[in-house]
Amino acid sequence: MRTNGPTLWRTVCGAQRRSFSVWKKYIGLSTLVGAVLFMLRKGSLEQQESKLHESNYEKVAIVFYGSPRSLQWTISSIIQQIIGPLQRHDIDFELFLHSYIHLEGYSNKRSNENVTSLNNSEWKLLKPSHYKLEYLSEVQKKYEFLFERLKAYGDSWKDDFESLHRYILGSHSLKQATKLVIDSIFNSNVNYGGMLIIRPDLRYLDEIDVDLLRFAIHKKAVVFPSWGWDTSVGGGGFNDRFSYGDTSAMILLGNRLDVFLMYCEETKRSFHSEPFLYWLFILEGYKKVLPSFSQHMNHVQVLCTEQRAVRVRVNAVEAKEDFSPVQKFCQRSGVGLFPTKWFSNS
């Protein structure tokens, strides 16, 4: 069944008695997500873009993903630097989470982490209203084929493909958490103005810039940190330690896993997260995530923030971070300073 966004959305709205699962079976998940994105991009009949800054309309989805390993040391910063500022600015929110159940230990050669077991209940500290858990070992099996296909293009991280494997698993977790947001939109008839993708293993040093969040929602943009870009890998790209912005753009980011192989096939490069994100948004690779929606979506603006965060390892050790903004890269890619602390690609 092929149909465009407006037609499909009118069809969905005209049959509210159908359950989400029935619609998913009838038209396919990717087409259904396209309908959601069209609704978010264009606005429903009752909610126009002018309502973005009304306090009763401002509601965002906060998405957490990945393995539980250091939340006990980062939860206070998440509450203080992310959740607290949203509450003070009267921005309503819901928490969504996907995490893994580890029946095995956890080790990471690149970050010198090695423990015999993880606390599989640590995610409960976030008290998400929507969550999904999966056994890590079962998910790993699902991606063996994709992992082998991507390995054929080379090892960008030069760690025997360990980081590539982890990025695939992390992106699966992000995709599942994003699906929870989509489910909520359909099942609860909630229209989230914005969406935040937050790694729970980061200790956030600064408050989220609420003005920038609102601006990104208004401009249908996505925000990445201005620091931590490795320009030596594939020409550089964007650091996705955390991100936020317009819900439709963020849902596309949440489904990035779907085009990993396409990126390698088109660029003839080994996969690396930062240049991949440059391809996804600046070179408009996102239009291949959900092709049925691309005709309705204008160029996604990319903004950057100086908000800082440090990675916290399973043993409570904090990674050394370089918070210097990559202004040279911004200028080289056409990204200029936008007012004092923001960078933009337009």
ZAKOL-962386 format. One record per residue (C-alpha): residue number from 1; x, y, z; residue in one letter. Coordinates in steps of 0.5 Angstrom, whole numbers. Each point is the difference from the previous one (the first is absolute). Layout:
N
r tikol: NUM&c1: X&c2: Y&c3: Z&lumlum: a
...
//
This chain:
346
r tikol: 1&c1: 0&c2: 0&c3: 0&lumlum: m
r tikol: 2&c1: 3&c2: 7&c3: -2&lumlum: r
r tikol: 3&c1: -3&c2: 6&c3: 2&lumlum: t
r tikol: 4&c1: 3&c2: 7&c3: 2&lumlum: n
r tikol: 5&c1: 0&c2: 3&c3: 6&lumlum: g
r tikol: 6&c1: -6&c2: 5&c3: 0&lumlum: p
r tikol: 7&c1: -4&c2: -6&c3: -3&lumlum: t
r tikol: 8&c1: 2&c2: -5&c3: 5&lumlum: l
r tikol: 9&c1: -1&c2: 5&c3: 6&lumlum: w
r tikol: 10&c1: -7&c2: 2&c3: -2&lumlum: r
r tikol: 11&c1: -1&c2: -8&c3: 0&lumlum: t
r tikol: 12&c1: 3&c2: -1&c3: 7&lumlum: v
r tikol: 13&c1: -4&c2: 6&c3: 3&lumlum: c
r tikol: 14&c1: -6&c2: -3&c3: -4&lumlum: g
r tikol: 15&c1: 0&c2: -7&c3: 4&lumlum: a
r tikol: 16&c1: 2&c2: 2&c3: 7&lumlum: q
r tikol: 17&c1: -3&c2: -7&c3: 2&lumlum: r
r tikol: 18&c1: 5&c2: -4&c3: -3&lumlum: r
r tikol: 19&c1: 6&c2: -2&c3: 5&lumlum: s
r tikol: 20&c1: 7&c2: 2&c3: -1&lumlum: f
r tikol: 21&c1: 2&c2: -7&c3: -1&lumlum: s
r tikol: 22&c1: -5&c2: -1&c3: -6&lumlum: v
r tikol: 23&c1: 2&c2: 6&c3: -3&lumlum: w
r tikol: 24&c1: 7&c2: -2&c3: 0&lumlum: k
r tikol: 25&c1: -2&c2: -7&c3: -3&lumlum: k
r tikol: 26&c1: -4&c2: 3&c3: -5&lumlum: y
r tikol: 27&c1: 5&c2: 5&c3: -3&lumlum: i
r tikol: 28&c1: 7&c2: -1&c3: 3&lumlum: g
r tikol: 29&c1: 3&c2: 3&c3: 5&lumlum: l
r tikol: 30&c1: 5&c2: 5&c3: -4&lumlum: s
r tikol: 31&c1: -6&c2: 2&c3: -4&lumlum: t
r tikol: 32&c1: -4&c2: 1&c3: 7&lumlum: l
r tikol: 33&c1: 6&c2: 4&c3: 3&lumlum: v
r tikol: 34&c1: 0&c2: 4&c3: -7&lumlum: g
r tikol: 35&c1: -7&c2: 2&c3: 2&lumlum: a
r tikol: 36&c1: 2&c2: 2&c3: 7&lumlum: v
r tikol: 37&c1: 5&c2: 5&c3: -3&lumlum: l
r tikol: 38&c1: -4&c2: 3&c3: -4&lumlum: f
r tikol: 39&c1: -5&c2: 2&c3: 5&lumlum: m
r tikol: 40&c1: 6&c2: 2&c3: 4&lumlum: l
r tikol: 41&c1: 3&c2: 4&c3: -5&lumlum: r
r tikol: 42&c1: -7&c2: 4&c3: -3&lumlum: k
r tikol: 43&c1: -4&c2: 0&c3: 7&lumlum: g
r tikol: 44&c1: -6&c2: -3&c3: 1&lumlum: s
r tikol: 45&c1: -7&c2: 3&c3: -2&lumlum: l
r tikol: 46&c1: -1&c2: 3&c3: 8&lumlum: e
r tikol: 47&c1: 8&c2: 1&c3: 1&lumlum: q
r tikol: 48&c1: 3&c2: 6&c3: -4&lumlum: q
r tikol: 49&c1: 8&c2: 2&c3: 0&lumlum: e
r tikol: 50&c1: -2&c2: 6&c3: 3&lumlum: s
r tikol: 51&c1: -2&c2: -4&c3: 7&lumlum: k
r tikol: 52&c1: 7&c2: -2&c3: 0&lumlum: l
r tikol: 53&c1: 2&c2: 5&c3: 6&lumlum: h
r tikol: 54&c1: -6&c2: -1&c3: 4&lumlum: e
r tikol: 55&c1: 1&c2: -3&c3: 6&lumlum: s
r tikol: 56&c1: -6&c2: -5&c3: 0&lumlum: n
r tikol: 57&c1: 3&c2: -2&c3: -7&lumlum: y
r tikol: 58&c1: 7&c2: -1&c3: 2&lumlum: e
r tikol: 59&c1: 1&c2: -8&c3: 1&lumlum: k
r tikol: 60&c1: 6&c2: -3&c3: -2&lumlum: v
r tikol: 61&c1: 2&c2: -8&c3: 0&lumlum: a
r tikol: 62&c1: 7&c2: -1&c3: 4&lumlum: i
r tikol: 63&c1: 3&c2: -7&c3: -3&lumlum: v
r tikol: 64&c1: 5&c2: -4&c3: 4&lumlum: f
r tikol: 65&c1: 4&c2: -6&c3: -3&lumlum: y
r tikol: 66&c1: 5&c2: -5&c3: 1&lumlum: g
r tikol: 67&c1: 3&c2: -4&c3: 5&lumlum: s
r tikol: 68&c1: 0&c2: 1&c3: 7&lumlum: p
r tikol: 69&c1: 7&c2: 1&c3: 3&lumlum: r
r tikol: 70&c1: 1&c2: 7&c3: 4&lumlum: s
r tikol: 71&c1: -7&c2: 3&c3: 1&lumlum: l
r tikol: 72&c1: 1&c2: 0&c3: 7&lumlum: q
r tikol: 73&c1: 5&c2: 5&c3: -1&lumlum: w
r tikol: 74&c1: -3&c2: 4&c3: -5&lumlum: t
r tikol: 75&c1: -8&c2: 0&c3: 2&lumlum: i
r tikol: 76&c1: 1&c2: 7&c3: 5&lumlum: s
r tikol: 77&c1: 3&c2: 4&c3: -6&lumlum: s
r tikol: 78&c1: -5&c2: -3&c3: -5&lumlum: i
r tikol: 79&c1: -5&c2: 3&c3: 5&lumlum: i
r tikol: 80&c1: 3&c2: 6&c3: 2&lumlum: q
r tikol: 81&c1: 2&c2: 2&c3: -8&lumlum: q
r tikol: 82&c1: -5&c2: -3&c3: -4&lumlum: i
r tikol: 83&c1: -6&c2: -1&c3: 4&lumlum: i
r tikol: 84&c1: 0&c2: 6&c3: 5&lumlum: g
r tikol: 85&c1: 1&c2: 5&c3: -6&lumlum: p
r tikol: 86&c1: -6&c2: -3&c3: -4&lumlum: l
r tikol: 87&c1: -4&c2: 1&c3: 7&lumlum: q
r tikol: 88&c1: 1&c2: 7&c3: 1&lumlum: r
r tikol: 89&c1: -1&c2: 2&c3: -7&lumlum: h
r tikol: 90&c1: -7&c2: -4&c3: 1&lumlum: d
r tikol: 91&c1: 2&c2: -5&c3: -6&lumlum: i
r tikol: 92&c1: -4&c2: -6&c3: 1&lumlum: d
r tikol: 93&c1: 3&c2: -7&c3: -2&lumlum: f
r tikol: 94&c1: 0&c2: -7&c3: 0&lumlum: e
r tikol: 95&c1: 6&c2: -5&c3: 1&lumlum: l
r tikol: 96&c1: 1&c2: -6&c3: -4&lumlum: f
r tikol: 97&c1: 5&c2: -5&c3: 0&lumlum: l
r tikol: 98&c1: 3&c2: -6&c3: -3&lumlum: h
r tikol: 99&c1: 5&c2: -4&c3: 4&lumlum: s
r tikol: 100&c1: 4&c2: -7&c3: 0&lumlum: y
r tikol: 101&c1: 0&c2: -6&c3: 4&lumlum: i
r tikol: 102&c1: 7&c2: -2&c3: 1&lumlum: h
r tikol: 103&c1: 1&c2: -8&c3: 2&lumlum: l
r tikol: 104&c1: 7&c2: 1&c3: -1&lumlum: e
r tikol: 105&c1: 5&c2: 5&c3: 2&lumlum: g
r tikol: 106&c1: 2&c2: 6&c3: -3&lumlum: y
r tikol: 107&c1: 7&c2: 2&c3: -3&lumlum: s
r tikol: 108&c1: 2&c2: 6&c3: -5&lumlum: n
r tikol: 109&c1: 8&c2: 0&c3: -2&lumlum: k
r tikol: 110&c1: -1&c2: 7&c3: -3&lumlum: r
r tikol: 111&c1: -2&c2: 3&c3: 7&lumlum: s
r tikol: 112&c1: 4&c2: -5&c3: 5&lumlum: n
r tikol: 113&c1: -7&c2: -3&c3: 3&lumlum: e
r tikol: 114&c1: -1&c2: -7&c3: 2&lumlum: n
r tikol: 115&c1: -5&c2: -3&c3: 5&lumlum: v
r tikol: 116&c1: -3&c2: -6&c3: 2&lumlum: t
r tikol: 117&c1: -7&c2: 2&c3: 0&lumlum: s
r tikol: 118&c1: -4&c2: 6&c3: -1&lumlum: l
r tikol: 119&c1: -6&c2: 3&c3: 4&lumlum: n
r tikol: 120&c1: -6&c2: -2&c3: -4&lumlum: n
r tikol: 121&c1: -5&c2: 4&c3: 4&lumlum: s
r tikol: 122&c1: 4&c2: 7&c3: 0&lumlum: e
r tikol: 123&c1: -4&c2: 3&c3: -6&lumlum: w
r tikol: 124&c1: -6&c2: 0&c3: 5&lumlum: k
r tikol: 125&c1: 4&c2: 6&c3: 3&lumlum: l
r tikol: 126&c1: -3&c2: 4&c3: -6&lumlum: l
r tikol: 127&c1: -7&c2: -2&c3: 2&lumlum: k
r tikol: 128&c1: -2&c2: 0&c3: -8&lumlum: p
r tikol: 129&c1: -8&c2: 0&c3: -1&lumlum: s
r tikol: 130&c1: 2&c2: -4&c3: -6&lumlum: h
r tikol: 131&c1: 5&c2: -6&c3: -1&lumlum: y
r tikol: 132&c1: 2&c2: -6&c3: -3&lumlum: k
r tikol: 133&c1: 6&c2: -5&c3: 2&lumlum: l
r tikol: 134&c1: 3&c2: -5&c3: -4&lumlum: e
r tikol: 135&c1: 5&c2: -5&c3: 1&lumlum: y
r tikol: 136&c1: 7&c2: 2&c3: -3&lumlum: l
r tikol: 137&c1: 2&c2: -7&c3: -3&lumlum: s
r tikol: 138&c1: -6&c2: -1&c3: -4&lumlum: e
r tikol: 139&c1: 0&c2: 7&c3: -3&lumlum: v
r tikol: 140&c1: 8&c2: -1&c3: -2&lumlum: q
r tikol: 141&c1: -3&c2: -6&c3: -4&lumlum: k
r tikol: 142&c1: -5&c2: 4&c3: -4&lumlum: k
r tikol: 143&c1: 6&c2: 5&c3: -3&lumlum: y
r tikol: 144&c1: 5&c2: -5&c3: -1&lumlum: e
r tikol: 145&c1: -1&c2: 0&c3: -8&lumlum: f
r tikol: 146&c1: 0&c2: 8&c3: 0&lumlum: l
r tikol: 147&c1: 6&c2: 0&c3: 5&lumlum: f
r tikol: 148&c1: 4&c2: -5&c3: -5&lumlum: e
r tikol: 149&c1: -2&c2: 5&c3: -6&lumlum: r
r tikol: 150&c1: 2&c2: 6&c3: 3&lumlum: l
r tikol: 151&c1: 7&c2: -3&c3: 2&lumlum: k
r tikol: 152&c1: 1&c2: -1&c3: -7&lumlum: a
r tikol: 153&c1: 1&c2: 8&c3: -1&lumlum: y
r tikol: 154&c1: 6&c2: 0&c3: 5&lumlum: g
r tikol: 155&c1: 1&c2: 2&c3: 8&lumlum: d
r tikol: 156&c1: -1&c2: 7&c3: 1&lumlum: s
r tikol: 157&c1: 2&c2: 0&c3: 7&lumlum: w
r tikol: 158&c1: 5&c2: -5&c3: -1&lumlum: k
r tikol: 159&c1: -2&c2: -4&c3: 6&lumlum: d
r tikol: 160&c1: -1&c2: -7&c3: -3&lumlum: d
r tikol: 161&c1: -7&c2: 2&c3: -2&lumlum: f
r tikol: 162&c1: -2&c2: 1&c3: 8&lumlum: e
r tikol: 163&c1: -3&c2: 7&c3: -1&lumlum: s
r tikol: 164&c1: -3&c2: -2&c3: -6&lumlum: l
r tikol: 165&c1: -4&c2: -5&c3: 3&lumlum: h
r tikol: 166&c1: -2&c2: 4&c3: 6&lumlum: r
r tikol: 167&c1: -2&c2: 5&c3: -4&lumlum: y
r tikol: 168&c1: -5&c2: -4&c3: -4&lumlum: i
r tikol: 169&c1: -3&c2: -3&c3: 7&lumlum: l
r tikol: 170&c1: 0&c2: 7&c3: 3&lumlum: g
r tikol: 171&c1: -4&c2: 2&c3: -7&lumlum: s
r tikol: 172&c1: -5&c2: -6&c3: 1&lumlum: h
r tikol: 173&c1: -1&c2: 3&c3: 7&lumlum: s
r tikol: 174&c1: -2&c2: 7&c3: -2&lumlum: l
r tikol: 175&c1: -4&c2: -3&c3: -6&lumlum: k
r tikol: 176&c1: -4&c2: -4&c3: 5&lumlum: q
r tikol: 177&c1: -1&c2: 6&c3: 5&lumlum: a
r tikol: 178&c1: -2&c2: 5&c3: -6&lumlum: t
r tikol: 179&c1: -5&c2: -5&c3: -2&lumlum: k
r tikol: 180&c1: -3&c2: 0&c3: 7&lumlum: l
r tikol: 181&c1: -1&c2: 8&c3: -2&lumlum: v
r tikol: 182&c1: -4&c2: -2&c3: -6&lumlum: i
r tikol: 183&c1: -4&c2: -5&c3: 4&lumlum: d
r tikol: 184&c1: -2&c2: 6&c3: 5&lumlum: s
r tikol: 185&c1: -2&c2: 4&c3: -6&lumlum: i
r tikol: 186&c1: -5&c2: -4&c3: -3&lumlum: f
r tikol: 187&c1: -2&c2: -4&c3: 6&lumlum: n
r tikol: 188&c1: -1&c2: 6&c3: 5&lumlum: s
r tikol: 189&c1: -1&c2: 6&c3: -6&lumlum: n
r tikol: 190&c1: 6&c2: 4&c3: 3&lumlum: v
r tikol: 191&c1: 3&c2: 5&c3: -4&lumlum: n
r tikol: 192&c1: 7&c2: 1&c3: 2&lumlum: y
r tikol: 193&c1: 3&c2: 7&c3: -2&lumlum: g
r tikol: 194&c1: 7&c2: -3&c3: 1&lumlum: g
r tikol: 195&c1: 5&c2: -6&c3: 2&lumlum: m
r tikol: 196&c1: 6&c2: -1&c3: 4&lumlum: l
r tikol: 197&c1: 5&c2: -6&c3: -1&lumlum: i
r tikol: 198&c1: 4&c2: 0&c3: 6&lumlum: i
r tikol: 199&c1: 5&c2: -5&c3: 2&lumlum: r
r tikol: 200&c1: -1&c2: -2&c3: 7&lumlum: p
r tikol: 201&c1: 8&c2: -2&c3: 1&lumlum: d
r tikol: 202&c1: 2&c2: 8&c3: -1&lumlum: l
r tikol: 203&c1: 1&c2: 4&c3: 6&lumlum: r
r tikol: 204&c1: -3&c2: 7&c3: -2&lumlum: y
r tikol: 205&c1: 4&c2: 6&c3: 2&lumlum: l
r tikol: 206&c1: -5&c2: 6&c3: -3&lumlum: d
r tikol: 207&c1: -7&c2: 1&c3: 0&lumlum: e
r tikol: 208&c1: -4&c2: -2&c3: -6&lumlum: i
r tikol: 209&c1: -1&c2: 7&c3: -4&lumlum: d
r tikol: 210&c1: -7&c2: 0&c3: 0&lumlum: v
r tikol: 211&c1: 0&c2: 6&c3: -5&lumlum: d
r tikol: 212&c1: 4&c2: -4&c3: -5&lumlum: l
r tikol: 213&c1: -5&c2: -6&c3: 1&lumlum: l
r tikol: 214&c1: -6&c2: 5&c3: -2&lumlum: r
r tikol: 215&c1: 3&c2: 3&c3: -5&lumlum: f
r tikol: 216&c1: 2&c2: -7&c3: -3&lumlum: a
r tikol: 217&c1: -7&c2: -2&c3: 0&lumlum: i
r tikol: 218&c1: -2&c2: 6&c3: -3&lumlum: h
r tikol: 219&c1: 5&c2: -1&c3: -6&lumlum: k
r tikol: 220&c1: -1&c2: -7&c3: -1&lumlum: k
r tikol: 221&c1: 7&c2: -1&c3: 2&lumlum: a
r tikol: 222&c1: 5&c2: -5&c3: 4&lumlum: v
r tikol: 223&c1: 5&c2: 2&c3: 5&lumlum: v
r tikol: 224&c1: 7&c2: -3&c3: 1&lumlum: f
r tikol: 225&c1: 5&c2: 1&c3: 5&lumlum: p
r tikol: 226&c1: 5&c2: 5&c3: -3&lumlum: s
r tikol: 227&c1: 6&c2: -4&c3: 2&lumlum: w
r tikol: 228&c1: 3&c2: -7&c3: 0&lumlum: g
r tikol: 229&c1: 0&c2: 0&c3: -8&lumlum: w
r tikol: 230&c1: 6&c2: -4&c3: -2&lumlum: d
r tikol: 231&c1: 2&c2: 3&c3: -7&lumlum: t
r tikol: 232&c1: 5&c2: -5&c3: -1&lumlum: s
r tikol: 233&c1: -5&c2: -5&c3: -2&lumlum: v
r tikol: 234&c1: -4&c2: 0&c3: -7&lumlum: g
r tikol: 235&c1: 1&c2: 8&c3: 0&lumlum: g
r tikol: 236&c1: -4&c2: 1&c3: 7&lumlum: g
r tikol: 237&c1: -7&c2: 0&c3: 2&lumlum: g
r tikol: 238&c1: -5&c2: 1&c3: 6&lumlum: f
r tikol: 239&c1: 1&c2: -2&c3: 7&lumlum: n
r tikol: 240&c1: -6&c2: -4&c3: 2&lumlum: d
r tikol: 241&c1: 1&c2: -1&c3: 7&lumlum: r
r tikol: 242&c1: -7&c2: 4&c3: 1&lumlum: f
r tikol: 243&c1: -4&c2: 3&c3: -4&lumlum: s
r tikol: 244&c1: -7&c2: 3&c3: 0&lumlum: y
r tikol: 245&c1: -5&c2: 4&c3: -5&lumlum: g
r tikol: 246&c1: -6&c2: 0&c3: -4&lumlum: d
r tikol: 247&c1: -3&c2: -7&c3: 1&lumlum: t
r tikol: 248&c1: -1&c2: -2&c3: -8&lumlum: s
r tikol: 249&c1: 8&c2: 1&c3: -1&lumlum: a
r tikol: 250&c1: 1&c2: -3&c3: 7&lumlum: m
r tikol: 251&c1: -4&c2: -7&c3: -2&lumlum: i
r tikol: 252&c1: 4&c2: 0&c3: -6&lumlum: l
r tikol: 253&c1: 6&c2: 0&c3: 4&lumlum: l
r tikol: 254&c1: -2&c2: -5&c3: 4&lumlum: g
r tikol: 255&c1: -1&c2: -5&c3: -6&lumlum: n
r tikol: 256&c1: 7&c2: 2&c3: -2&lumlum: r
r tikol: 257&c1: 1&c2: -8&c3: 0&lumlum: l
r tikol: 258&c1: -4&c2: -1&c3: -6&lumlum: d
r tikol: 259&c1: 5&c2: 3&c3: -5&lumlum: v
r tikol: 260&c1: 7&c2: -2&c3: 3&lumlum: f
r tikol: 261&c1: 2&c2: -4&c3: -6&lumlum: l
r tikol: 262&c1: -3&c2: 5&c3: -5&lumlum: m
r tikol: 263&c1: 5&c2: 5&c3: 3&lumlum: y
r tikol: 264&c1: 6&c2: -5&c3: -1&lumlum: c
r tikol: 265&c1: -3&c2: -2&c3: -7&lumlum: e
r tikol: 266&c1: -1&c2: 7&c3: -3&lumlum: e
r tikol: 267&c1: 7&c2: 3&c3: 3&lumlum: t
r tikol: 268&c1: 4&c2: -6&c3: 0&lumlum: k
r tikol: 269&c1: 3&c2: 2&c3: 7&lumlum: r
r tikol: 270&c1: 0&c2: -4&c3: 6&lumlum: s
r tikol: 271&c1: -5&c2: 1&c3: 5&lumlum: f
r tikol: 272&c1: 1&c2: 6&c3: 5&lumlum: h
r tikol: 273&c1: -5&c2: 3&c3: 4&lumlum: s
r tikol: 274&c1: 2&c2: 7&c3: -1&lumlum: e
r tikol: 275&c1: 1&c2: 1&c3: -7&lumlum: p
r tikol: 276&c1: -7&c2: -5&c3: -1&lumlum: f
r tikol: 277&c1: -4&c2: 6&c3: 4&lumlum: l
r tikol: 278&c1: 3&c2: 5&c3: -5&lumlum: y
r tikol: 279&c1: -2&c2: -4&c3: -6&lumlum: w
r tikol: 280&c1: -7&c2: -1&c3: 4&lumlum: l
r tikol: 281&c1: -2&c2: 7&c3: 1&lumlum: f
r tikol: 282&c1: 5&c2: 5&c3: -5&lumlum: i
r tikol: 283&c1: 0&c2: -5&c3: -6&lumlum: l
r tikol: 284&c1: -8&c2: -2&c3: 2&lumlum: e
r tikol: 285&c1: 1&c2: -7&c3: 1&lumlum: g
r tikol: 286&c1: -5&c2: 0&c3: 4&lumlum: y
r tikol: 287&c1: -5&c2: 0&c3: -6&lumlum: k
r tikol: 288&c1: 2&c2: -7&c3: -1&lumlum: k
r tikol: 289&c1: -2&c2: -2&c3: 7&lumlum: v
r tikol: 290&c1: -8&c2: 1&c3: -1&lumlum: l
r tikol: 291&c1: 0&c2: 1&c3: -8&lumlum: p
r tikol: 292&c1: -8&c2: 1&c3: 0&lumlum: s
r tikol: 293&c1: 1&c2: 6&c3: 5&lumlum: f
r tikol: 294&c1: 6&c2: 3&c3: -4&lumlum: s
r tikol: 295&c1: -4&c2: 4&c3: -5&lumlum: q
r tikol: 296&c1: -4&c2: 4&c3: 6&lumlum: h
r tikol: 297&c1: 7&c2: 1&c3: 4&lumlum: m
r tikol: 298&c1: 4&c2: 7&c3: -1&lumlum: n
r tikol: 299&c1: 7&c2: 0&c3: 1&lumlum: h
r tikol: 300&c1: 2&c2: -2&c3: 8&lumlum: v
r tikol: 301&c1: 4&c2: 6&c3: 3&lumlum: q
r tikol: 302&c1: 5&c2: -2&c3: 5&lumlum: v
r tikol: 303&c1: 2&c2: 4&c3: 6&lumlum: l
r tikol: 304&c1: 5&c2: -1&c3: 5&lumlum: c
r tikol: 305&c1: 1&c2: 1&c3: 7&lumlum: t
r tikol: 306&c1: 6&c2: 1&c3: 5&lumlum: e
r tikol: 307&c1: -4&c2: -4&c3: 6&lumlum: q
r tikol: 308&c1: 5&c2: -4&c3: 2&lumlum: r
r tikol: 309&c1: 0&c2: -8&c3: 3&lumlum: a
r tikol: 310&c1: 5&c2: -5&c3: 2&lumlum: v
r tikol: 311&c1: -1&c2: -7&c3: -1&lumlum: r
r tikol: 312&c1: 0&c2: -4&c3: 6&lumlum: v
r tikol: 313&c1: 3&c2: -8&c3: 0&lumlum: r
r tikol: 314&c1: -3&c2: -6&c3: 3&lumlum: v
r tikol: 315&c1: 6&c2: 1&c3: 6&lumlum: n
r tikol: 316&c1: -2&c2: 8&c3: 1&lumlum: a
r tikol: 317&c1: 6&c2: 2&c3: -4&lumlum: v
r tikol: 318&c1: -2&c2: 6&c3: -4&lumlum: e
r tikol: 319&c1: 3&c2: 1&c3: -7&lumlum: a
r tikol: 320&c1: 5&c2: 6&c3: -2&lumlum: k
r tikol: 321&c1: -4&c2: 4&c3: -5&lumlum: e
r tikol: 322&c1: 2&c2: 6&c3: -4&lumlum: d
r tikol: 323&c1: -6&c2: 5&c3: 0&lumlum: f
r tikol: 324&c1: 4&c2: 5&c3: -5&lumlum: s
r tikol: 325&c1: -6&c2: 2&c3: -5&lumlum: p
r tikol: 326&c1: 2&c2: -2&c3: -7&lumlum: v
r tikol: 327&c1: 0&c2: 6&c3: -3&lumlum: q
r tikol: 328&c1: 4&c2: -1&c3: -6&lumlum: k
r tikol: 329&c1: -4&c2: -6&c3: -2&lumlum: f
r tikol: 330&c1: -6&c2: 4&c3: 0&lumlum: c
r tikol: 331&c1: 2&c2: 5&c3: -4&lumlum: q
r tikol: 332&c1: 3&c2: -5&c3: -5&lumlum: r
r tikol: 333&c1: -7&c2: -3&c3: -1&lumlum: s
r tikol: 334&c1: -3&c2: 6&c3: 0&lumlum: g
r tikol: 335&c1: -2&c2: 0&c3: 7&lumlum: v
r tikol: 336&c1: 0&c2: 7&c3: 3&lumlum: g
r tikol: 337&c1: 0&c2: 3&c3: 7&lumlum: l
r tikol: 338&c1: -8&c2: 1&c3: 2&lumlum: f
r tikol: 339&c1: -1&c2: 5&c3: 5&lumlum: p
r tikol: 340&c1: 5&c2: -1&c3: 6&lumlum: t
r tikol: 341&c1: 0&c2: -7&c3: 2&lumlum: k
r tikol: 342&c1: -3&c2: -3&c3: -6&lumlum: w
r tikol: 343&c1: 2&c2: -3&c3: -7&lumlum: f
r tikol: 344&c1: -4&c2: -1&c3: -6&lumlum: s
r tikol: 345&c1: 1&c2: -3&c3: -7&lumlum: n
r tikol: 346&c1: -4&c2: 5&c3: -3&lumlum: s
//
